[in-house]
Amino acid sequence: MRILLSPDAAGAGEIAAAIIASSVGDRPAPVLGVATGSSPQPLYRALADRVQAGLDLSRAAAFALDEYVGLPVDHPESYHAVIAREVTGPLGLDPARVHVPEGAAADPAAAAARYEAAIAAAAGVDLQILGIGANGHIGFNEPGSAVDSRTRVVDLAPRTVADNSRFFDGDAGLVPTRALTQGIGTILDAREIVLIAWGESKADAVARAVEGPQTAELPASFLQRHDRVTLVLDAAAASRLSPASLPVEAAR
Ligand SMILES: N[C@@H]1[C@@H](O)[C@H](O)[C@@H](COP(=O)(O)O)O[C@@H]1O
């Protein structure tokens, strides 16, 4: 895993945006994997600045990682709404090429299978953007998720429901308890992965993802088996990594 550091979240966003621009900026029709949550927001802001300055993503396709089950698509905290607000608009994507799992479908399991088929039909994801949960989840692959899991319906861990209650007026009772998520296997099929993490609350999960054993108990640890992963971290998120894991200039 390549690790890049910035003193703060905004700087981490700039670094991640630069990687994305150089990886996919020259492709005529790249396929992006896009995450929601607070982690990628500095990245999207920095990428939006690049779009304002001339980066053209209008022919890019995008596949969101996950969506709540049972939330109407027009709910402001549905990932359909979040992706439209924070990604599609600011990055100048074509809404017709942006895909989000159908968490409001009558048959979510069938919707999961359709989503896998849609990713395959697009010839896979070129670059997957990831955040990480405080419990080491990626997408909504909670502890216990298998390395070869595919897009499916999952139950959210109590900690994730509590963490995400901040998006629902602080009321955990309003947070859906199930979601559709790309699986670990789906995520690992992406040709390149950029994970952004910032803040002290992610430091433990980051250290275990990088230095711990590969285990379903910390789903992000499975990223160790991908050969093109970059972690872009601020100082707080990197604070529990051993010096041996850090870039040479930071470890001195
Ligand atoms: N499903 C999302 C993930 O895709 C996200 O990466 C993670 C971290 O969230 P945040 O970035 O807000 O800390 O948990 C959320 O619940």
Ligand as a Chemical Component Dictionary entry (heavy atoms), coordinates in Angstrom:
data_LIG
# 
_chem_comp.id                   LIG 
_chem_comp.type                 NON-POLYMER 
_chem_comp.pdbx_formal_charge   0 
_chem_comp.three_letter_code    LIG 
# 
loop_
_chem_comp_atom.comp_id 
_chem_comp_atom.atom_id 
_chem_comp_atom.alt_atom_id 
_chem_comp_atom.type_symbol 
_chem_comp_atom.charge 
_chem_comp_atom.model_Cartn_x 
_chem_comp_atom.model_Cartn_y 
_chem_comp_atom.model_Cartn_z 
_chem_comp_atom.pdbx_ordinal 
LIG N1 N1 N 0 -21.169 3.909 3.915 1  
LIG C1 C1 C 0 -20.271 4.950 4.261 2  
LIG C2 C2 C 0 -18.893 4.581 3.794 3  
LIG O1 O1 O 0 -18.848 4.530 2.384 4  
LIG C3 C3 C 0 -17.944 5.591 4.379 5  
LIG O2 O2 O 0 -16.678 5.496 3.782 6  
LIG C4 C4 C 0 -17.804 5.334 5.848 7  
LIG C5 C5 C 0 -17.084 6.410 6.610 8  
LIG O3 O3 O 0 -17.907 7.499 6.782 9  
LIG P1 P1 P 0 -17.349 8.932 7.025 10 
LIG O4 O4 O 0 -16.474 9.222 5.862 11 
LIG O5 O5 O 0 -18.526 9.845 7.087 12 
LIG O6 O6 O 0 -16.579 8.888 8.291 13 
LIG O7 O7 O 0 -19.048 5.035 6.415 14 
LIG C6 C6 C 0 -20.248 5.352 5.752 15 
LIG O8 O8 O 0 -21.216 4.788 6.523 16 
# 
loop_
_chem_comp_bond.comp_id 
_chem_comp_bond.atom_id_1 
_chem_comp_bond.atom_id_2 
_chem_comp_bond.value_order 
_chem_comp_bond.pdbx_ordinal 
LIG N1 C1 SING 1  
LIG C1 C2 SING 2  
LIG C1 C6 SING 3  
LIG C2 O1 SING 4  
LIG C2 C3 SING 5  
LIG C3 O2 SING 6  
LIG C3 C4 SING 7  
LIG C4 C5 SING 8  
LIG C4 O7 SING 9  
LIG C5 O3 SING 10 
LIG O3 P1 SING 11 
LIG P1 O4 DOUB 12 
LIG P1 O5 SING 13 
LIG P1 O6 SING 14 
LIG O7 C6 SING 15 
LIG C6 O8 SING 16 
# 
